[in-house]
Amino acid sequence: MASISSSPRTVEEIFKDYTARRAGLVRALTFDVDNFYSQCDPEKENLCLYGHPNELWEVTLPAEEVPPELPEPALGINFARDGMQRKDWLSLVAVHSDCWLLSVSFYFGARLNRNERSRKRLFSMINDLPSLFEVVTGRKPVKDKPSVDSGSKARNNAKVKKASSSHLKLVKNTRSLDGQAKNNSKLMDENYGDEEDEHGETICGTCGGTYNSDEFWIGCDICERWYHGKCVKITPAKAESIKHYKCPSCCTKKGRQQ
């Protein structure tokens, strides 16, 4: 467990913590499900399923300290394993794990400033992701096996993406081996459904809204977050002349350092 002194404090940090813990739990309940199932022996003591900030999962005994440093996951998930159908038991564990993930984020989010609508933005970002229950029951299938270092940055290198009813234009920013940026524009026809799916979980760093192919987006070259063009006051025409885009947040940080 992370100590309180090193706990996430901003919306972005809390969301990153949430997605990392969630990635570990997704792995336990899908790709590593046989291993997870075998570890939940009903003959053992009360066991809990933990998702850690490094995207790993663990089945172990609950924390001994009272009260615990962080909210604890459901206790004794192993006891019901052999008394239910496997898929029903996994669904039950998934629901309880969803509750635990939210409780941890609420714990960190309690320190956010309500007047800045930070908590609203945080849980809007969380709500845009499929729940563990949806993943386990197949309502929102996992497309790719999560990796330990995948984080929440599973994005392509598109610099700007803009869609209309007939085509999607991508202005990609790819880096050569010597670190020099190269702009590569590419036009695609109206058959751009795969692009829509690929960016389905992209979240605007300002308003927390999810990606929509009918809207103009731009990505920051510093923090790699995505933004609605309207949220950062960048038009498609203006974006064409920008070689390296720096979002308002990164501009503010640089100003403070100076």
FIVEX-728787 format. One record per residue (C-alpha): residue number from 1; x, y, z; residue in three letters. Coordinates in nm, 4 decimals. Example, Ala and Ser with C-alpha at 12.3 -4.5 7.8 and 13.67 -1.06 7.14 Angstrom:
BEGIN
+-----+----------+----------+----------+------+
:  nr :        x :        y :        z : rest :
+-----+----------+----------+----------+------+
:   1 :   1.2300 :  -0.4500 :   0.7800 :  ALA :
:   2 :   1.3670 :  -0.1060 :   0.7140 :  SER :
+-----+----------+----------+----------+------+
This chain:
BEGIN
+-----+----------+----------+----------+------+
:  nr :        x :        y :        z : rest :
+-----+----------+----------+----------+------+
:   1 :   0.0000 :   0.0000 :   0.0000 :  MET :
:   2 :   0.1186 :   0.3503 :  -0.0809 :  ALA :
:   3 :   0.1783 :   0.5773 :   0.2118 :  SER :
:   4 :  -0.0387 :   0.8813 :   0.2690 :  ILE :
:   5 :   0.2563 :   1.1137 :   0.2138 :  SER :
:   6 :   0.2989 :   0.9803 :  -0.1410 :  SER :
:   7 :  -0.0711 :   0.9499 :  -0.2227 :  SER :
:   8 :  -0.2060 :   1.1102 :  -0.5428 :  PRO :
:   9 :  -0.3395 :   1.4617 :  -0.4918 :  ARG :
:  10 :  -0.4514 :   1.5979 :  -0.8313 :  THR :
:  11 :  -0.7326 :   1.4787 :  -1.0569 :  VAL :
:  12 :  -0.4814 :   1.3406 :  -1.3059 :  GLU :
:  13 :  -0.2800 :   1.1596 :  -1.0366 :  GLU :
:  14 :  -0.5892 :   1.0034 :  -0.8794 :  ILE :
:  15 :  -0.7192 :   0.8934 :  -1.2192 :  PHE :
:  16 :  -0.3812 :   0.7435 :  -1.3040 :  LYS :
:  17 :  -0.3871 :   0.5529 :  -0.9735 :  ASP :
:  18 :  -0.7408 :   0.4314 :  -1.0529 :  TYR :
:  19 :  -0.6555 :   0.3114 :  -1.4042 :  THR :
:  20 :  -0.3398 :   0.1337 :  -1.2828 :  ALA :
:  21 :  -0.5243 :  -0.0536 :  -1.0054 :  ARG :
:  22 :  -0.8055 :  -0.1293 :  -1.2492 :  ARG :
:  23 :  -0.5585 :  -0.2692 :  -1.5048 :  ALA :
:  24 :  -0.4254 :  -0.5139 :  -1.2445 :  GLY :
:  25 :  -0.7764 :  -0.6288 :  -1.1533 :  LEU :
:  26 :  -0.8744 :  -0.6661 :  -1.5194 :  VAL :
:  27 :  -0.5730 :  -0.8908 :  -1.5670 :  ARG :
:  28 :  -0.6645 :  -1.1016 :  -1.2637 :  ALA :
:  29 :  -1.0245 :  -1.1493 :  -1.3764 :  LEU :
:  30 :  -0.9524 :  -1.2133 :  -1.7449 :  THR :
:  31 :  -0.6068 :  -1.3000 :  -1.8737 :  PHE :
:  32 :  -0.4784 :  -1.4452 :  -1.5425 :  ASP :
:  33 :  -0.8166 :  -1.5825 :  -1.4376 :  VAL :
:  34 :  -0.7043 :  -1.9466 :  -1.3978 :  ASP :
:  35 :  -0.4198 :  -1.8424 :  -1.1685 :  ASN :
:  36 :  -0.6514 :  -1.6105 :  -0.9757 :  PHE :
:  37 :  -0.9154 :  -1.8804 :  -0.9404 :  TYR :
:  38 :  -0.6658 :  -2.1325 :  -0.8041 :  SER :
:  39 :  -0.5312 :  -1.8861 :  -0.5464 :  GLN :
:  40 :  -0.8785 :  -1.8300 :  -0.4004 :  CYS :
:  41 :  -0.8859 :  -2.1604 :  -0.2135 :  ASP :
:  42 :  -1.1957 :  -2.1807 :   0.0124 :  PRO :
:  43 :  -0.9884 :  -2.3741 :   0.2677 :  GLU :
:  44 :  -0.7696 :  -2.0697 :   0.3304 :  LYS :
:  45 :  -0.8455 :  -1.7760 :   0.5582 :  GLU :
:  46 :  -1.0326 :  -1.4616 :   0.4517 :  ASN :
:  47 :  -0.8710 :  -1.3472 :   0.1276 :  LEU :
:  48 :  -0.8937 :  -1.0171 :  -0.0593 :  CYS :
:  49 :  -0.8153 :  -0.9216 :  -0.4190 :  LEU :
:  50 :  -0.5959 :  -0.6115 :  -0.4450 :  TYR :
:  51 :  -0.5067 :  -0.4053 :  -0.7508 :  GLY :
:  52 :  -0.1813 :  -0.2142 :  -0.7050 :  HIS :
:  53 :  -0.0644 :   0.1179 :  -0.8560 :  PRO :
:  54 :   0.1998 :  -0.0712 :  -1.0563 :  ASN :
:  55 :  -0.0786 :  -0.2550 :  -1.2470 :  GLU :
:  56 :  -0.0223 :  -0.5836 :  -1.0632 :  LEU :
:  57 :  -0.2828 :  -0.7828 :  -0.8710 :  TRP :
:  58 :  -0.2526 :  -0.9825 :  -0.5497 :  GLU :
:  59 :  -0.4681 :  -1.2251 :  -0.3525 :  VAL :
:  60 :  -0.3750 :  -1.1978 :   0.0129 :  THR :
:  61 :  -0.4997 :  -1.1449 :   0.3666 :  LEU :
:  62 :  -0.6457 :  -0.8035 :   0.4567 :  PRO :
:  63 :  -0.4424 :  -0.5327 :   0.6227 :  ALA :
:  64 :  -0.3882 :  -0.5847 :   0.9953 :  GLU :
:  65 :  -0.3998 :  -0.2201 :   1.1039 :  GLU :
:  66 :  -0.7324 :  -0.0772 :   1.2219 :  VAL :
:  67 :  -0.8464 :   0.1444 :   1.0677 :  PRO :
:  68 :  -0.6612 :   0.0528 :   0.7463 :  PRO :
:  69 :  -0.4565 :   0.3129 :   0.5619 :  GLU :
:  70 :  -0.6804 :   0.2826 :   0.2547 :  LEU :
:  71 :  -1.0301 :   0.1383 :   0.2088 :  PRO :
:  72 :  -1.0144 :  -0.2410 :   0.1974 :  GLU :
:  73 :  -1.1553 :  -0.4667 :  -0.0779 :  PRO :
:  74 :  -1.4246 :  -0.7278 :  -0.0117 :  ALA :
:  75 :  -1.3195 :  -0.9780 :   0.2549 :  LEU :
:  76 :  -1.3427 :  -1.3552 :   0.2091 :  GLY :
:  77 :  -1.3966 :  -1.3731 :  -0.1671 :  ILE :
:  78 :  -1.2584 :  -1.7282 :  -0.1603 :  ASN :
:  79 :  -1.5348 :  -1.8721 :   0.0594 :  PHE :
:  80 :  -1.8057 :  -1.8532 :  -0.2077 :  ALA :
:  81 :  -1.5883 :  -1.9828 :  -0.4914 :  ARG :
:  82 :  -1.7031 :  -2.3474 :  -0.4913 :  ASP :
:  83 :  -2.0633 :  -2.2710 :  -0.4016 :  GLY :
:  84 :  -2.1343 :  -2.0814 :  -0.7253 :  MET :
:  85 :  -2.0848 :  -2.1248 :  -1.0961 :  GLN :
:  86 :  -1.7431 :  -1.9929 :  -1.1942 :  ARG :
:  87 :  -1.8738 :  -1.7120 :  -1.4162 :  LYS :
:  88 :  -2.1210 :  -1.5999 :  -1.1483 :  ASP :
:  89 :  -1.8496 :  -1.5977 :  -0.8828 :  TRP :
:  90 :  -1.6159 :  -1.3952 :  -1.1063 :  LEU :
:  91 :  -1.8968 :  -1.1478 :  -1.1763 :  SER :
:  92 :  -1.9567 :  -1.1099 :  -0.8031 :  LEU :
:  93 :  -1.5875 :  -1.0480 :  -0.7372 :  VAL :
:  94 :  -1.5857 :  -0.7954 :  -1.0230 :  ALA :
:  95 :  -1.8758 :  -0.5975 :  -0.8726 :  VAL :
:  96 :  -1.7087 :  -0.5843 :  -0.5312 :  HIS :
:  97 :  -1.3798 :  -0.4851 :  -0.6961 :  SER :
:  98 :  -1.5556 :  -0.2003 :  -0.8794 :  ASP :
:  99 :  -1.6846 :  -0.0779 :  -0.5439 :  CYS :
: 100 :  -1.3363 :  -0.0961 :  -0.3948 :  TRP :
: 101 :  -1.1783 :   0.0978 :  -0.6825 :  LEU :
: 102 :  -1.4349 :   0.3737 :  -0.6427 :  LEU :
: 103 :  -1.3898 :   0.3839 :  -0.2663 :  SER :
: 104 :  -1.0130 :   0.4315 :  -0.3021 :  VAL :
: 105 :  -1.0662 :   0.7122 :  -0.5532 :  SER :
: 106 :  -1.3270 :   0.8726 :  -0.3267 :  PHE :
: 107 :  -1.0755 :   0.8513 :  -0.0424 :  TYR :
: 108 :  -0.8154 :   1.0431 :  -0.2433 :  PHE :
: 109 :  -1.0784 :   1.2670 :  -0.4044 :  GLY :
: 110 :  -1.2061 :   1.3903 :  -0.0677 :  ALA :
: 111 :  -0.9081 :   1.6277 :  -0.0632 :  ARG :
: 112 :  -0.9975 :   1.7901 :  -0.3949 :  LEU :
: 113 :  -1.1475 :   2.1366 :  -0.4128 :  ASN :
: 114 :  -1.5230 :   2.1116 :  -0.4651 :  ARG :
: 115 :  -1.5498 :   2.4674 :  -0.5971 :  ASN :
: 116 :  -1.3218 :   2.3824 :  -0.8885 :  GLU :
: 117 :  -1.5467 :   2.0873 :  -0.9830 :  ARG :
: 118 :  -1.2440 :   1.8625 :  -0.9587 :  SER :
: 119 :  -1.4315 :   1.5719 :  -0.8054 :  ARG :
: 120 :  -1.7010 :   1.5953 :  -1.0716 :  LYS :
: 121 :  -1.4382 :   1.5860 :  -1.3449 :  ARG :
: 122 :  -1.2545 :   1.2956 :  -1.1788 :  LEU :
: 123 :  -1.5565 :   1.0716 :  -1.1528 :  PHE :
: 124 :  -1.6725 :   1.1688 :  -1.4991 :  SER :
: 125 :  -1.3379 :   1.0393 :  -1.6265 :  MET :
: 126 :  -1.3788 :   0.7198 :  -1.4233 :  ILE :
: 127 :  -1.7348 :   0.6687 :  -1.5457 :  ASN :
: 128 :  -1.6165 :   0.6791 :  -1.9073 :  ASP :
: 129 :  -1.4214 :   0.3557 :  -1.8534 :  LEU :
: 130 :  -1.5964 :   0.0163 :  -1.8609 :  PRO :
: 131 :  -1.6530 :  -0.1288 :  -1.5153 :  SER :
: 132 :  -1.4871 :  -0.4556 :  -1.4190 :  LEU :
: 133 :  -1.8323 :  -0.6146 :  -1.4143 :  PHE :
: 134 :  -1.8890 :  -0.5063 :  -1.7756 :  GLU :
: 135 :  -1.5521 :  -0.6479 :  -1.8775 :  VAL :
: 136 :  -1.5970 :  -0.9816 :  -1.6977 :  VAL :
: 137 :  -1.9514 :  -1.0358 :  -1.8261 :  THR :
: 138 :  -1.8491 :  -0.9480 :  -2.1812 :  GLY :
: 139 :  -2.0532 :  -0.6287 :  -2.2066 :  ARG :
: 140 :  -1.7339 :  -0.4309 :  -2.2637 :  LYS :
: 141 :  -1.4680 :  -0.6800 :  -2.3773 :  PRO :
: 142 :  -1.0971 :  -0.6120 :  -2.3331 :  VAL :
: 143 :  -0.9361 :  -0.5848 :  -2.6760 :  LYS :
: 144 :  -0.5714 :  -0.6254 :  -2.5813 :  ASP :
: 145 :  -0.3863 :  -0.7854 :  -2.2952 :  LYS :
: 146 :  -0.2778 :  -0.5100 :  -2.0538 :  PRO :
: 147 :   0.0923 :  -0.4734 :  -1.9897 :  SER :
: 148 :   0.2593 :  -0.3640 :  -1.6672 :  VAL :
: 149 :   0.3804 :  -0.0399 :  -1.8245 :  ASP :
: 150 :   0.0736 :   0.0291 :  -2.0377 :  SER :
: 151 :  -0.0620 :   0.2908 :  -1.7948 :  GLY :
: 152 :  -0.3342 :   0.5166 :  -1.9274 :  SER :
: 153 :  -0.1260 :   0.6283 :  -2.2283 :  LYS :
: 154 :  -0.2431 :   0.3678 :  -2.4787 :  ALA :
: 155 :  -0.2694 :   0.6201 :  -2.7573 :  ARG :
: 156 :  -0.1211 :   0.6441 :  -3.1037 :  ASN :
: 157 :   0.1069 :   0.9282 :  -3.2123 :  ASN :
: 158 :  -0.1643 :   1.1327 :  -3.3794 :  ALA :
: 159 :  -0.0916 :   1.5017 :  -3.3366 :  LYS :
: 160 :  -0.4339 :   1.6220 :  -3.4435 :  VAL :
: 161 :  -0.7454 :   1.4286 :  -3.5337 :  LYS :
: 162 :  -1.0437 :   1.5781 :  -3.7059 :  LYS :
: 163 :  -1.3464 :   1.4005 :  -3.8524 :  ALA :
: 164 :  -1.6230 :   1.4947 :  -4.0954 :  SER :
: 165 :  -1.9001 :   1.2923 :  -4.2568 :  SER :
: 166 :  -1.6805 :   1.1927 :  -4.5495 :  SER :
: 167 :  -1.3230 :   1.1677 :  -4.4228 :  HIS :
: 168 :  -1.0915 :   1.1743 :  -4.1248 :  LEU :
: 169 :  -0.7707 :   1.3716 :  -4.1374 :  LYS :
: 170 :  -0.4791 :   1.2766 :  -3.9185 :  LEU :
: 171 :  -0.1761 :   1.4964 :  -3.8739 :  VAL :
: 172 :   0.0709 :   1.2614 :  -3.7105 :  LYS :
: 173 :   0.3746 :   1.3612 :  -3.5133 :  ASN :
: 174 :   0.6336 :   1.0815 :  -3.5326 :  THR :
: 175 :   0.9842 :   1.1049 :  -3.3945 :  ARG :
: 176 :   1.2935 :   0.9783 :  -3.5708 :  SER :
: 177 :   1.5763 :   0.8014 :  -3.3920 :  LEU :
: 178 :   1.7682 :   1.1275 :  -3.3502 :  ASP :
: 179 :   1.4720 :   1.2861 :  -3.1735 :  GLY :
: 180 :   1.3693 :   1.5207 :  -3.4564 :  GLN :
: 181 :   0.9951 :   1.5631 :  -3.5026 :  ALA :
: 182 :   0.8464 :   1.4895 :  -3.8430 :  LYS :
: 183 :   0.4952 :   1.5799 :  -3.9555 :  ASN :
: 184 :   0.3149 :   1.3231 :  -4.1643 :  ASN :
: 185 :  -0.0325 :   1.4075 :  -4.2918 :  SER :
: 186 :  -0.2624 :   1.1304 :  -4.4012 :  LYS :
: 187 :  -0.6139 :   1.1327 :  -4.5419 :  LEU :
: 188 :  -0.8540 :   0.8468 :  -4.4811 :  MET :
: 189 :  -1.1888 :   0.7834 :  -4.6491 :  ASP :
: 190 :  -1.5227 :   0.7547 :  -4.4749 :  GLU :
: 191 :  -1.4484 :   0.4004 :  -4.3584 :  ASN :
: 192 :  -1.2857 :   0.5156 :  -4.0341 :  TYR :
: 193 :  -1.4721 :   0.3000 :  -3.7814 :  GLY :
: 194 :  -1.1475 :   0.1448 :  -3.6528 :  ASP :
: 195 :  -1.0143 :   0.4903 :  -3.5643 :  GLU :
: 196 :  -1.3307 :   0.5612 :  -3.3649 :  GLU :
: 197 :  -1.2830 :   0.2397 :  -3.1644 :  ASP :
: 198 :  -0.9131 :   0.3040 :  -3.1052 :  GLU :
: 199 :  -0.9776 :   0.6416 :  -2.9424 :  HIS :
: 200 :  -1.3036 :   0.5476 :  -2.7724 :  GLY :
: 201 :  -1.1562 :   0.5902 :  -2.4245 :  GLU :
: 202 :  -0.9586 :   0.9085 :  -2.4969 :  THR :
: 203 :  -1.0566 :   1.1720 :  -2.2408 :  ILE :
: 204 :  -1.0305 :   1.5493 :  -2.2706 :  CYS :
: 205 :  -0.7859 :   1.6847 :  -2.0127 :  GLY :
: 206 :  -1.0022 :   1.9919 :  -1.9574 :  THR :
: 207 :  -1.3677 :   1.8854 :  -1.9504 :  CYS :
: 208 :  -1.3310 :   1.5075 :  -1.9060 :  GLY :
: 209 :  -1.5444 :   1.4353 :  -2.2140 :  GLY :
: 210 :  -1.4736 :   1.1241 :  -2.4217 :  THR :
: 211 :  -1.3524 :   1.1133 :  -2.7807 :  TYR :
: 212 :  -1.6093 :   1.1772 :  -3.0535 :  ASN :
: 213 :  -1.5102 :   1.1544 :  -3.4192 :  SER :
: 214 :  -1.7280 :   1.4545 :  -3.5018 :  ASP :
: 215 :  -1.5156 :   1.6849 :  -3.2870 :  GLU :
: 216 :  -1.1700 :   1.8336 :  -3.3333 :  PHE :
: 217 :  -0.9007 :   1.7202 :  -3.0855 :  TRP :
: 218 :  -0.5387 :   1.8134 :  -3.0245 :  ILE :
: 219 :  -0.2682 :   1.6373 :  -2.8195 :  GLY :
: 220 :  -0.0067 :   1.8013 :  -2.5976 :  CYS :
: 221 :   0.3528 :   1.7098 :  -2.6915 :  ASP :
: 222 :   0.4653 :   1.7575 :  -2.3301 :  ILE :
: 223 :   0.2184 :   1.5674 :  -2.1103 :  CYS :
: 224 :   0.0590 :   1.3666 :  -2.3955 :  GLU :
: 225 :  -0.2941 :   1.4476 :  -2.2805 :  ARG :
: 226 :  -0.5704 :   1.5062 :  -2.5353 :  TRP :
: 227 :  -0.8014 :   1.8085 :  -2.5472 :  TYR :
: 228 :  -1.1075 :   1.9260 :  -2.7353 :  HIS :
: 229 :  -0.9928 :   2.2051 :  -2.9638 :  GLY :
: 230 :  -1.2758 :   2.4221 :  -2.8299 :  LYS :
: 231 :  -1.1620 :   2.3629 :  -2.4689 :  CYS :
: 232 :  -0.8117 :   2.4984 :  -2.5354 :  VAL :
: 233 :  -0.9231 :   2.7509 :  -2.8017 :  LYS :
: 234 :  -0.7348 :   2.5857 :  -3.0879 :  ILE :
: 235 :  -0.9027 :   2.5668 :  -3.4286 :  THR :
: 236 :  -0.8155 :   2.3097 :  -3.6983 :  PRO :
: 237 :  -0.6659 :   2.5849 :  -3.9120 :  ALA :
: 238 :  -0.4488 :   2.7107 :  -3.6246 :  LYS :
: 239 :  -0.3363 :   2.3560 :  -3.5400 :  ALA :
: 240 :  -0.1984 :   2.3072 :  -3.8907 :  GLU :
: 241 :   0.0683 :   2.5709 :  -3.8198 :  SER :
: 242 :   0.1669 :   2.4359 :  -3.4762 :  ILE :
: 243 :   0.4732 :   2.2110 :  -3.4790 :  LYS :
: 244 :   0.4834 :   2.1365 :  -3.1046 :  HIS :
: 245 :   0.1648 :   2.1965 :  -2.9079 :  TYR :
: 246 :   0.1886 :   2.2738 :  -2.5353 :  LYS :
: 247 :  -0.1359 :   2.2646 :  -2.3358 :  CYS :
: 248 :  -0.2347 :   2.5414 :  -2.0889 :  PRO :
: 249 :  -0.1458 :   2.3210 :  -1.7920 :  SER :
: 250 :   0.2093 :   2.2613 :  -1.9149 :  CYS :
: 251 :   0.2498 :   2.6308 :  -1.9979 :  CYS :
: 252 :   0.1446 :   2.7175 :  -1.6423 :  THR :
: 253 :   0.3887 :   2.4687 :  -1.4911 :  LYS :
: 254 :   0.6760 :   2.6098 :  -1.6924 :  LYS :
: 255 :   0.5867 :   2.9629 :  -1.5839 :  GLY :
: 256 :   0.5933 :   2.8615 :  -1.2166 :  ARG :
: 257 :   0.9347 :   2.6961 :  -1.2538 :  GLN :
: 258 :   1.0785 :   3.0129 :  -1.4034 :  GLN :
+-----+----------+----------+----------+------+
